[in-house]
Amino acid sequence: MQNFPARPDIAPTPKKRSKGAIVASILGGLIVLGALSSLVDSPADTPSEAPTSVTSYEITAQDVVDVMDPSQVDAFCTAYYQLGDYDLALDQFTEGYGSGQDPSAEEVFDELLVRC
């Protein structure tokens, strides 16, 4: 049997994707990238002398959200309200944020919800 090429007048039907899942995934990735890029020291910020003492500082979920651009927080809130399901939104956020992070995805997610 021969395989004929698709007719040009009939376009294949594209797969539909969940709008909320796409928005949440993109938003999660933007949040992580924004937070990480704000936390990284640039060479100009690095002191020329080595520090004489080392202080330990634990980064909290509040710190992560504090360094985010306000438009990212607004985008998160909008996406969350459109999705409307806490567990599904948290799963999507965790997928973009990553697991095994400190602070955890759930801590950052909850801090973002407080700011909505």
C-alpha positions in Angstrom: 0.0 0.0 0.0 1.3 3.5 -0.8 1.5 6.4 1.6 0.2 9.5 0.0 1.3 13.0 1.2 -1.2 14.9 3.2 -3.6 17.0 1.2 -2.7 20.7 1.3 -6.3 21.8 1.8 -6.7 19.7 5.0 -4.5 20.9 7.9 -3.7 18.4 10.6 -5.4 19.1 13.9 -2.9 20.4 16.5 -2.9 18.8 19.9 -4.6 21.0 22.6 -2.7 21.7 25.7 -3.9 22.9 29.1 -3.6 26.7 29.2 -3.2 26.7 32.9 -0.4 24.1 32.9 1.5 26.0 30.3 1.1 29.3 32.1 2.1 27.7 35.5 5.2 26.0 34.0 6.4 29.1 32.3 5.7 31.2 35.4 7.6 28.7 37.6 10.6 28.8 35.3 10.6 32.6 35.3 10.3 32.8 39.0 13.3 30.5 39.5 15.4 32.3 37.0 14.6 35.7 38.4 15.3 34.7 41.9 18.6 32.9 41.0 19.8 35.7 38.8 19.2 38.3 41.6 21.1 36.2 44.1 24.2 35.6 42.0 27.0 38.1 42.7 28.5 39.8 39.6 32.2 40.3 39.4 31.8 44.0 40.2 30.0 43.2 43.4 32.7 40.9 44.6 35.1 42.6 47.1 38.8 42.7 46.0 39.9 41.4 49.4 39.1 38.0 50.7 36.7 38.2 53.7 38.3 37.7 57.1 35.3 35.9 58.5 32.6 33.8 57.1 29.0 34.2 58.2 26.4 31.7 57.4 23.1 32.9 56.0 20.2 30.7 55.3 18.1 31.9 52.3 14.4 31.8 53.2 11.3 31.7 51.0 10.7 35.3 52.0 14.2 36.2 50.6 13.4 34.5 47.3 10.1 36.3 46.9 11.7 39.6 48.0 14.2 39.6 45.2 11.5 38.9 42.6 10.2 41.6 40.3 6.7 42.7 41.4 5.5 41.9 37.9 6.5 38.2 38.4 4.5 38.1 41.7 1.5 39.6 39.9 1.9 37.0 37.0 2.0 34.2 39.6 -1.1 35.5 41.3 -3.0 35.8 38.0 -2.0 32.3 36.9 -2.9 30.9 40.3 -6.4 32.4 40.3 -6.9 31.3 36.7 -6.0 27.7 37.6 -8.0 27.8 40.8 -6.7 24.5 42.2 -4.0 24.6 45.0 -2.7 21.1 44.5 -2.5 21.3 40.7 -0.9 24.8 40.9 1.7 23.6 43.5 2.6 20.6 41.3 3.1 22.8 38.3 5.2 25.3 40.4 7.3 22.5 41.8 7.9 21.2 38.3 9.3 24.6 37.3 11.1 25.4 40.6 12.6 21.9 41.0 12.6 19.5 43.9 15.4 19.2 46.5 15.9 23.0 46.7 16.3 25.0 49.9 13.9 26.7 50.5 11.5 24.1 49.1 9.1 24.8 46.3 6.1 24.6 48.7 7.6 27.2 51.0 8.2 29.6 48.2 4.8 28.9 46.7 3.1 29.6 50.0 5.0 32.8 50.5 3.9 33.9 47.0 0.3 33.2 47.9 0.6 35.3 51.0 1.7 38.2 48.7 -1.3 37.9 46.3 
